[in-house]
Amino acid sequence: MNAKARTRRATLKARTRTQRAAAKIRRTGTGTLATHCVAAGLPIREARSVAGSLRKNAAKADVTGQAGISYAKNVKAHTCTRYTPAEVARIAVIYRPRKPAYKTCAARLALAA
């Protein structure tokens, strides 16, 4: 596989991940903070980092979310908290990131509601 094909495949994979996360949020009405970040265009590793920061700011925004259980293939069930896009927007307004990619993500999250 040459470099051009690798780049195209990575671009397609990122776009697919973003679209699937956004579709899941549209379908169910809620999603975890990491899912909202992936839908805003961040890779999974960075989405988890931003989600941790947003989780800390959720208490300041007085947003509780809905308790749920996250299931994955061959993995033990984990408890999670799911948020609506409006709740995430309230949290994202308080969030003050430094990294440019995170600033873009926070702006998209704030506009998603």
ABEGO torsion letter per residue (X at the ends): XBAAAAAAAAAAAAAAAAAAAAAAAAAAGBBBAAAAAAAAGBBAAAAAAAAAAAAAAAAAAGBAEBBBBBBBBGBBBBBBBBBBAAAAAAAAAABBBABAAAAAAAAAAAAAX
